[in-house]
């Protein structure tokens, strides 16, 4: 799957995502960590032995589409605000 290119300063269209559980695997999401927002790719990875796991032994993970930023696991107090639609 080829990820969209989103140059710095781009105007993007997103769809609000609130209280809907988790987005579809492979979605680009607007992730808010309480300090700012970034675009991440929503995916699942195999759960480690000590992790609470989602269905089928997997945990949600947000993969960075910019290699300068780390991947993250959605945590309490942080949220997915929107789902990416397109770059204008």
Jmol script that loads the backbone (N, CA, C; Angstrom):
load data "model"
ATOM      1  N   UNK A   1       0.841  -1.174   0.000  1.00  0.00           N
ATOM      2  CA  UNK A   1       0.000   0.000   0.000  1.00  0.00           C
ATOM      3  C   UNK A   1       0.891   1.244   0.000  1.00  0.00           C
ATOM      4  N   UNK A   2       0.652   2.135  -0.923  1.00  0.00           N
ATOM      5  CA  UNK A   2       1.433   3.353  -1.011  1.00  0.00           C
ATOM      6  C   UNK A   2       0.775   4.439  -0.167  1.00  0.00           C
ATOM      7  N   UNK A   3       1.571   5.051   0.714  1.00  0.00           N
ATOM      8  CA  UNK A   3       1.051   6.114   1.573  1.00  0.00           C
ATOM      9  C   UNK A   3       1.010   7.427   0.807  1.00  0.00           C
ATOM     10  N   UNK A   4       0.044   8.277   1.150  1.00  0.00           N
ATOM     11  CA  UNK A   4      -0.024   9.575   0.477  1.00  0.00           C
ATOM     12  C   UNK A   4       1.158  10.452   0.889  1.00  0.00           C
ATOM     13  N   UNK A   5       1.578  11.315  -0.006  1.00  0.00           N
ATOM     14  CA  UNK A   5       2.614  12.293   0.306  1.00  0.00           C
ATOM     15  C   UNK A   5       1.926  13.538   0.839  1.00  0.00           C
ATOM     16  N   UNK A   6       2.363  13.975   2.017  1.00  0.00           N
ATOM     17  CA  UNK A   6       1.769  15.150   2.645  1.00  0.00           C
ATOM     18  C   UNK A   6       2.901  16.114   2.986  1.00  0.00           C
ATOM     19  N   UNK A   7       3.251  17.002   2.054  1.00  0.00           N
ATOM     20  CA  UNK A   7       4.341  17.947   2.307  1.00  0.00           C
ATOM     21  C   UNK A   7       4.006  18.894   3.475  1.00  0.00           C
ATOM     22  N   UNK A   8       5.043  19.333   4.201  1.00  0.00           N
ATOM     23  CA  UNK A   8       4.847  20.308   5.276  1.00  0.00           C
ATOM     24  C   UNK A   8       4.083  21.511   4.745  1.00  0.00           C
ATOM     25  N   UNK A   9       3.146  22.006   5.526  1.00  0.00           N
ATOM     26  CA  UNK A   9       2.363  23.175   5.148  1.00  0.00           C
ATOM     27  C   UNK A   9       1.183  22.866   4.255  1.00  0.00           C
ATOM     28  N   UNK A  10       0.953  21.588   3.940  1.00  0.00           N
ATOM     29  CA  UNK A  10      -0.176  21.207   3.082  1.00  0.00           C
ATOM     30  C   UNK A  10      -1.504  21.460   3.768  1.00  0.00           C
ATOM     31  N   UNK A  11      -2.508  21.709   2.961  1.00  0.00           N
ATOM     32  CA  UNK A  11      -3.882  21.760   3.460  1.00  0.00           C
ATOM     33  C   UNK A  11      -4.482  20.384   3.199  1.00  0.00           C
ATOM     34  N   UNK A  12      -5.043  19.794   4.257  1.00  0.00           N
ATOM     35  CA  UNK A  12      -5.625  18.465   4.104  1.00  0.00           C
ATOM     36  C   UNK A  12      -7.096  18.483   4.501  1.00  0.00           C
ATOM     37  N   UNK A  13      -7.821  17.513   3.986  1.00  0.00           N
ATOM     38  CA  UNK A  13      -9.222  17.323   4.365  1.00  0.00           C
ATOM     39  C   UNK A  13      -9.272  16.084   5.252  1.00  0.00           C
ATOM     40  N   UNK A  14      -9.948  16.215   6.401  1.00  0.00           N
ATOM     41  CA  UNK A  14     -10.118  15.099   7.326  1.00  0.00           C
ATOM     42  C   UNK A  14     -11.586  14.975   7.707  1.00  0.00           C
ATOM     43  N   UNK A  15     -11.960  13.814   8.187  1.00  0.00           N
ATOM     44  CA  UNK A  15     -13.315  13.565   8.662  1.00  0.00           C
ATOM     45  C   UNK A  15     -13.227  13.330  10.168  1.00  0.00           C
ATOM     46  N   UNK A  16     -14.022  14.072  10.938  1.00  0.00           N
ATOM     47  CA  UNK A  16     -14.006  13.939  12.398  1.00  0.00           C
ATOM     48  C   UNK A  16     -14.228  12.488  12.805  1.00  0.00           C
ATOM     49  N   UNK A  17     -13.524  12.071  13.848  1.00  0.00           N
ATOM     50  CA  UNK A  17     -13.610  10.698  14.344  1.00  0.00           C
ATOM     51  C   UNK A  17     -13.742  10.779  15.855  1.00  0.00           C
ATOM     52  N   UNK A  18     -14.936  10.537  16.369  1.00  0.00           N
ATOM     53  CA  UNK A  18     -15.162  10.688  17.805  1.00  0.00           C
ATOM     54  C   UNK A  18     -15.989   9.526  18.326  1.00  0.00           C
ATOM     55  N   UNK A  19     -15.487   8.911  19.384  1.00  0.00           N
ATOM     56  CA  UNK A  19     -16.214   7.842  20.074  1.00  0.00           C
ATOM     57  C   UNK A  19     -16.683   6.744  19.134  1.00  0.00           C
ATOM     58  N   UNK A  20     -15.816   6.340  18.219  1.00  0.00           N
ATOM     59  CA  UNK A  20     -16.185   5.302  17.251  1.00  0.00           C
ATOM     60  C   UNK A  20     -15.317   4.060  17.386  1.00  0.00           C
ATOM     61  N   UNK A  21     -14.638   3.863  18.509  1.00  0.00           N
ATOM     62  CA  UNK A  21     -13.750   2.718  18.651  1.00  0.00           C
ATOM     63  C   UNK A  21     -12.451   2.966  17.927  1.00  0.00           C
ATOM     64  N   UNK A  22     -12.112   2.076  17.006  1.00  0.00           N
ATOM     65  CA  UNK A  22     -10.887   2.238  16.220  1.00  0.00           C
ATOM     66  C   UNK A  22     -11.231   2.393  14.746  1.00  0.00           C
ATOM     67  N   UNK A  23     -10.432   3.167  14.019  1.00  0.00           N
ATOM     68  CA  UNK A  23     -10.656   3.298  12.572  1.00  0.00           C
ATOM     69  C   UNK A  23     -10.260   2.015  11.849  1.00  0.00           C
ATOM     70  N   UNK A  24     -10.561   1.969  10.589  1.00  0.00           N
ATOM     71  CA  UNK A  24     -10.219   0.833   9.740  1.00  0.00           C
ATOM     72  C   UNK A  24      -8.700   0.712   9.617  1.00  0.00           C
ATOM     73  N   UNK A  25      -8.200  -0.532   9.654  1.00  0.00           N
ATOM     74  CA  UNK A  25      -6.767  -0.780   9.489  1.00  0.00           C
ATOM     75  C   UNK A  25      -6.298  -0.161   8.173  1.00  0.00           C
ATOM     76  N   UNK A  26      -5.163   0.533   8.216  1.00  0.00           N
ATOM     77  CA  UNK A  26      -4.613   1.175   7.023  1.00  0.00           C
ATOM     78  C   UNK A  26      -5.039   2.621   6.855  1.00  0.00           C
ATOM     79  N   UNK A  27      -5.934   3.100   7.738  1.00  0.00           N
ATOM     80  CA  UNK A  27      -6.376   4.502   7.673  1.00  0.00           C
ATOM     81  C   UNK A  27      -5.260   5.429   8.142  1.00  0.00           C
ATOM     82  N   UNK A  28      -5.166   6.598   7.522  1.00  0.00           N
ATOM     83  CA  UNK A  28      -4.297   7.660   8.017  1.00  0.00           C
ATOM     84  C   UNK A  28      -5.162   8.472   8.980  1.00  0.00           C
ATOM     85  N   UNK A  29      -4.641   8.686  10.197  1.00  0.00           N
ATOM     86  CA  UNK A  29      -5.431   9.369  11.214  1.00  0.00           C
ATOM     87  C   UNK A  29      -4.697  10.599  11.741  1.00  0.00           C
ATOM     88  N   UNK A  30      -5.466  11.517  12.306  1.00  0.00           N
ATOM     89  CA  UNK A  30      -4.914  12.673  13.004  1.00  0.00           C
ATOM     90  C   UNK A  30      -4.856  12.282  14.479  1.00  0.00           C
ATOM     91  N   UNK A  31      -3.633  12.109  15.002  1.00  0.00           N
ATOM     92  CA  UNK A  31      -3.416  11.635  16.373  1.00  0.00           C
ATOM     93  C   UNK A  31      -3.020  12.804  17.263  1.00  0.00           C
ATOM     94  N   UNK A  32      -3.733  12.951  18.376  1.00  0.00           N
ATOM     95  CA  UNK A  32      -3.493  14.030  19.328  1.00  0.00           C
ATOM     96  C   UNK A  32      -2.899  13.425  20.592  1.00  0.00           C
ATOM     97  N   UNK A  33      -1.659  13.812  20.928  1.00  0.00           N
ATOM     98  CA  UNK A  33      -1.005  13.268  22.123  1.00  0.00           C
ATOM     99  C   UNK A  33      -1.102  14.199  23.326  1.00  0.00           C
ATOM    100  N   UNK A  34      -1.914  15.244  23.223  1.00  0.00           N
ATOM    101  CA  UNK A  34      -2.055  16.201  24.316  1.00  0.00           C
ATOM    102  C   UNK A  34      -1.130  17.395  24.182  1.00  0.00           C
ATOM    103  N   UNK A  35      -0.128  17.304  23.309  1.00  0.00           N
ATOM    104  CA  UNK A  35       0.820  18.394  23.086  1.00  0.00           C
ATOM    105  C   UNK A  35       0.728  18.934  21.669  1.00  0.00           C
ATOM    106  N   UNK A  36       0.200  18.132  20.766  1.00  0.00           N
ATOM    107  CA  UNK A  36       0.067  18.507  19.370  1.00  0.00           C
ATOM    108  C   UNK A  36      -0.534  17.350  18.595  1.00  0.00           C
ATOM    109  N   UNK A  37      -0.662  17.531  17.302  1.00  0.00           N
ATOM    110  CA  UNK A  37      -1.241  16.479  16.469  1.00  0.00           C
ATOM    111  C   UNK A  37      -0.280  16.092  15.351  1.00  0.00           C
ATOM    112  N   UNK A  38      -0.351  14.830  14.939  1.00  0.00           N
ATOM    113  CA  UNK A  38       0.446  14.324  13.834  1.00  0.00           C
ATOM    114  C   UNK A  38      -0.399  13.350  13.027  1.00  0.00           C
ATOM    115  N   UNK A  39       0.010  13.130  11.792  1.00  0.00           N
ATOM    116  CA  UNK A  39      -0.643  12.110  10.977  1.00  0.00           C
ATOM    117  C   UNK A  39       0.066  10.783  11.212  1.00  0.00           C
ATOM    118  N   UNK A  40      -0.716   9.739  11.411  1.00  0.00           N
ATOM    119  CA  UNK A  40      -0.182   8.395  11.639  1.00  0.00           C
ATOM    120  C   UNK A  40      -0.987   7.387  10.828  1.00  0.00           C
ATOM    121  N   UNK A  41      -0.376   6.239  10.533  1.00  0.00           N
ATOM    122  CA  UNK A  41      -1.041   5.139   9.855  1.00  0.00           C
ATOM    123  C   UNK A  41      -1.547   4.179  10.924  1.00  0.00           C
ATOM    124  N   UNK A  42      -2.844   3.923  10.947  1.00  0.00           N
ATOM    125  CA  UNK A  42      -3.428   3.022  11.933  1.00  0.00           C
ATOM    126  C   UNK A  42      -3.240   1.581  11.491  1.00  0.00           C
ATOM    127  N   UNK A  43      -2.694   0.765  12.392  1.00  0.00           N
ATOM    128  CA  UNK A  43      -2.421  -0.633  12.072  1.00  0.00           C
ATOM    129  C   UNK A  43      -2.524  -1.455  13.356  1.00  0.00           C
ATOM    130  N   UNK A  44      -2.294  -2.753  13.228  1.00  0.00           N
ATOM    131  CA  UNK A  44      -2.243  -3.656  14.378  1.00  0.00           C
ATOM    132  C   UNK A  44      -0.935  -4.418  14.336  1.00  0.00           C
ATOM    133  N   UNK A  45      -0.412  -4.745  15.533  1.00  0.00           N
ATOM    134  CA  UNK A  45       0.767  -5.593  15.656  1.00  0.00           C
ATOM    135  C   UNK A  45       0.456  -6.681  16.666  1.00  0.00           C
ATOM    136  N   UNK A  46       1.213  -7.754  16.599  1.00  0.00           N
ATOM    137  CA  UNK A  46       1.042  -8.854  17.541  1.00  0.00           C
ATOM    138  C   UNK A  46       1.340  -8.361  18.959  1.00  0.00           C
ATOM    139  N   UNK A  47       0.483  -8.728  19.906  1.00  0.00           N
ATOM    140  CA  UNK A  47       0.651  -8.305  21.293  1.00  0.00           C
ATOM    141  C   UNK A  47       1.813  -9.055  21.936  1.00  0.00           C
ATOM    142  N   UNK A  48       2.580  -8.349  22.773  1.00  0.00           N
ATOM    143  CA  UNK A  48       3.592  -8.998  23.596  1.00  0.00           C
ATOM    144  C   UNK A  48       2.873  -9.686  24.745  1.00  0.00           C
ATOM    145  N   UNK A  49       3.551 -10.548  25.441  1.00  0.00           N
ATOM    146  CA  UNK A  49       2.940 -11.302  26.523  1.00  0.00           C
ATOM    147  C   UNK A  49       2.305 -10.464  27.610  1.00  0.00           C
ATOM    148  N   UNK A  50       2.858  -9.273  27.906  1.00  0.00           N
ATOM    149  CA  UNK A  50       2.339  -8.460  29.003  1.00  0.00           C
ATOM    150  C   UNK A  50       1.358  -7.377  28.557  1.00  0.00           C
ATOM    151  N   UNK A  51       1.075  -7.293  27.278  1.00  0.00           N
ATOM    152  CA  UNK A  51       0.164  -6.265  26.769  1.00  0.00           C
ATOM    153  C   UNK A  51      -1.272  -6.772  26.760  1.00  0.00           C
ATOM    154  N   UNK A  52      -2.184  -5.882  27.139  1.00  0.00           N
ATOM    155  CA  UNK A  52      -3.587  -6.207  26.939  1.00  0.00           C
ATOM    156  C   UNK A  52      -3.805  -6.186  25.439  1.00  0.00           C
ATOM    157  N   UNK A  53      -4.432  -7.206  24.916  1.00  0.00           N
ATOM    158  CA  UNK A  53      -4.553  -7.261  23.467  1.00  0.00           C
ATOM    159  C   UNK A  53      -5.987  -7.091  22.995  1.00  0.00           C
ATOM    160  N   UNK A  54      -6.061  -6.629  21.796  1.00  0.00           N
ATOM    161  CA  UNK A  54      -7.352  -6.469  21.134  1.00  0.00           C
ATOM    162  C   UNK A  54      -7.750  -7.826  20.569  1.00  0.00           C
ATOM    163  N   UNK A  55      -8.694  -7.833  19.700  1.00  0.00           N
ATOM    164  CA  UNK A  55      -9.138  -9.076  19.082  1.00  0.00           C
ATOM    165  C   UNK A  55      -7.975  -9.786  18.390  1.00  0.00           C
ATOM    166  N   UNK A  56      -8.001 -11.089  18.454  1.00  0.00           N
ATOM    167  CA  UNK A  56      -7.042 -11.946  17.750  1.00  0.00           C
ATOM    168  C   UNK A  56      -5.602 -11.752  18.221  1.00  0.00           C
ATOM    169  N   UNK A  57      -5.394 -11.309  19.471  1.00  0.00           N
ATOM    170  CA  UNK A  57      -4.049 -11.184  20.017  1.00  0.00           C
ATOM    171  C   UNK A  57      -3.234 -10.050  19.447  1.00  0.00           C
ATOM    172  N   UNK A  58      -3.888  -9.033  18.961  1.00  0.00           N
ATOM    173  CA  UNK A  58      -3.179  -7.895  18.364  1.00  0.00           C
ATOM    174  C   UNK A  58      -3.498  -6.611  19.125  1.00  0.00           C
ATOM    175  N   UNK A  59      -2.565  -5.663  19.069  1.00  0.00           N
ATOM    176  CA  UNK A  59      -2.750  -4.363  19.700  1.00  0.00           C
ATOM    177  C   UNK A  59      -2.695  -3.280  18.631  1.00  0.00           C
ATOM    178  N   UNK A  60      -3.479  -2.198  18.817  1.00  0.00           N
ATOM    179  CA  UNK A  60      -3.410  -1.108  17.843  1.00  0.00           C
ATOM    180  C   UNK A  60      -2.075  -0.371  17.955  1.00  0.00           C
ATOM    181  N   UNK A  61      -1.566   0.072  16.816  1.00  0.00           N
ATOM    182  CA  UNK A  61      -0.337   0.859  16.771  1.00  0.00           C
ATOM    183  C   UNK A  61      -0.511   1.933  15.710  1.00  0.00           C
ATOM    184  N   UNK A  62       0.066   3.086  15.970  1.00  0.00           N
ATOM    185  CA  UNK A  62       0.021   4.193  15.020  1.00  0.00           C
ATOM    186  C   UNK A  62       1.426   4.359  14.455  1.00  0.00           C
ATOM    187  N   UNK A  63       1.590   4.028  13.189  1.00  0.00           N
ATOM    188  CA  UNK A  63       2.895   4.082  12.535  1.00  0.00           C
ATOM    189  C   UNK A  63       3.088   5.449  11.892  1.00  0.00           C
ATOM    190  N   UNK A  64       4.273   5.981  12.052  1.00  0.00           N
ATOM    191  CA  UNK A  64       4.570   7.293  11.508  1.00  0.00           C
ATOM    192  C   UNK A  64       4.697   7.236   9.991  1.00  0.00           C
ATOM    193  N   UNK A  65       4.102   8.211   9.310  1.00  0.00           N
ATOM    194  CA  UNK A  65       4.286   8.305   7.861  1.00  0.00           C
ATOM    195  C   UNK A  65       5.480   9.196   7.537  1.00  0.00           C
ATOM    196  N   UNK A  66       6.043   9.826   8.570  1.00  0.00           N
ATOM    197  CA  UNK A  66       7.255  10.629   8.445  1.00  0.00           C
ATOM    198  C   UNK A  66       8.339   9.914   9.261  1.00  0.00           C
ATOM    199  N   UNK A  67       9.406   9.454   8.630  1.00  0.00           N
ATOM    200  CA  UNK A  67      10.426   8.687   9.348  1.00  0.00           C
ATOM    201  C   UNK A  67      11.128   9.449  10.472  1.00  0.00           C
ATOM    202  N   UNK A  68      10.949  10.762  10.541  1.00  0.00           N
ATOM    203  CA  UNK A  68      11.570  11.544  11.605  1.00  0.00           C
ATOM    204  C   UNK A  68      10.778  11.468  12.919  1.00  0.00           C
ATOM    205  N   UNK A  69       9.598  10.857  12.897  1.00  0.00           N
ATOM    206  CA  UNK A  69       8.770  10.734  14.088  1.00  0.00           C
ATOM    207  C   UNK A  69       8.569   9.261  14.420  1.00  0.00           C
ATOM    208  N   UNK A  70       8.478   8.926  15.717  1.00  0.00           N
ATOM    209  CA  UNK A  70       8.352   7.526  16.112  1.00  0.00           C
ATOM    210  C   UNK A  70       6.933   6.978  15.949  1.00  0.00           C
ATOM    211  N   UNK A  71       6.835   5.645  15.879  1.00  0.00           N
ATOM    212  CA  UNK A  71       5.545   4.976  15.955  1.00  0.00           C
ATOM    213  C   UNK A  71       5.072   5.066  17.406  1.00  0.00           C
ATOM    214  N   UNK A  72       3.771   5.004  17.625  1.00  0.00           N
ATOM    215  CA  UNK A  72       3.229   5.064  18.984  1.00  0.00           C
ATOM    216  C   UNK A  72       2.090   4.070  19.151  1.00  0.00           C
ATOM    217  N   UNK A  73       1.822   3.716  20.403  1.00  0.00           N
ATOM    218  CA  UNK A  73       0.632   2.945  20.729  1.00  0.00           C
ATOM    219  C   UNK A  73      -0.358   3.922  21.340  1.00  0.00           C
ATOM    220  N   UNK A  74      -1.619   3.883  20.900  1.00  0.00           N
ATOM    221  CA  UNK A  74      -2.623   4.790  21.488  1.00  0.00           C
ATOM    222  C   UNK A  74      -2.697   4.556  22.992  1.00  0.00           C
ATOM    223  N   UNK A  75      -2.616   5.623  23.767  1.00  0.00           N
ATOM    224  CA  UNK A  75      -2.619   5.517  25.221  1.00  0.00           C
ATOM    225  C   UNK A  75      -3.748   6.338  25.820  1.00  0.00           C
ATOM    226  N   UNK A  76      -4.060   6.039  27.079  1.00  0.00           N
ATOM    227  CA  UNK A  76      -5.071   6.781  27.833  1.00  0.00           C
ATOM    228  C   UNK A  76      -4.745   8.272  27.798  1.00  0.00           C
ATOM    229  N   UNK A  77      -5.737   9.115  27.579  1.00  0.00           N
ATOM    230  CA  UNK A  77      -5.536  10.559  27.555  1.00  0.00           C
ATOM    231  C   UNK A  77      -5.098  11.091  26.200  1.00  0.00           C
ATOM    232  N   UNK A  78      -4.868  10.212  25.263  1.00  0.00           N
ATOM    233  CA  UNK A  78      -4.507  10.610  23.905  1.00  0.00           C
ATOM    234  C   UNK A  78      -5.589  10.084  22.995  1.00  0.00           C
ATOM    235  N   UNK A  79      -5.728  10.687  21.833  1.00  0.00           N
ATOM    236  CA  UNK A  79      -6.886  10.293  21.028  1.00  0.00           C
ATOM    237  C   UNK A  79      -6.652  10.472  19.529  1.00  0.00           C
ATOM    238  N   UNK A  80      -7.508   9.786  18.780  1.00  0.00           N
ATOM    239  CA  UNK A  80      -7.583   9.961  17.342  1.00  0.00           C
ATOM    240  C   UNK A  80      -8.705  10.958  17.102  1.00  0.00           C
ATOM    241  N   UNK A  81      -8.363  12.118  16.551  1.00  0.00           N
ATOM    242  CA  UNK A  81      -9.343  13.184  16.342  1.00  0.00           C
ATOM    243  C   UNK A  81     -10.068  13.087  15.005  1.00  0.00           C
ATOM    244  N   UNK A  82      -9.383  12.574  13.984  1.00  0.00           N
ATOM    245  CA  UNK A  82      -9.969  12.577  12.640  1.00  0.00           C
ATOM    246  C   UNK A  82      -9.299  11.524  11.770  1.00  0.00           C
ATOM    247  N   UNK A  83      -9.946  11.237  10.653  1.00  0.00           N
ATOM    248  CA  UNK A  83      -9.397  10.323   9.646  1.00  0.00           C
ATOM    249  C   UNK A  83      -9.106  11.132   8.388  1.00  0.00           C
ATOM    250  N   UNK A  84      -7.925  10.963   7.850  1.00  0.00           N
ATOM    251  CA  UNK A  84      -7.453  11.667   6.655  1.00  0.00           C
ATOM    252  C   UNK A  84      -8.319  11.299   5.450  1.00  0.00           C
ATOM    253  N   UNK A  85      -8.642  12.317   4.629  1.00  0.00           N
ATOM    254  CA  UNK A  85      -9.396  12.089   3.401  1.00  0.00           C
ATOM    255  C   UNK A  85      -8.514  12.352   2.186  1.00  0.00           C
ATOM    256  N   UNK A  86      -7.928  13.561   2.093  1.00  0.00           N
ATOM    257  CA  UNK A  86      -7.073  13.875   0.947  1.00  0.00           C
ATOM    258  C   UNK A  86      -6.250  15.137   1.184  1.00  0.00           C
ATOM    259  N   UNK A  87      -5.207  15.312   0.340  1.00  0.00           N
ATOM    260  CA  UNK A  87      -4.390  16.522   0.330  1.00  0.00           C
ATOM    261  C   UNK A  87      -4.944  17.423  -0.769  1.00  0.00           C
ATOM    262  N   UNK A  88      -5.098  18.705  -0.459  1.00  0.00           N
ATOM    263  CA  UNK A  88      -5.556  19.644  -1.497  1.00  0.00           C
ATOM    264  C   UNK A  88      -4.378  20.172  -2.280  1.00  0.00           C
TER     265      UNK A  88
END
end "model"
wireframe off; spacefill off
backbone 0.3
color backbone group
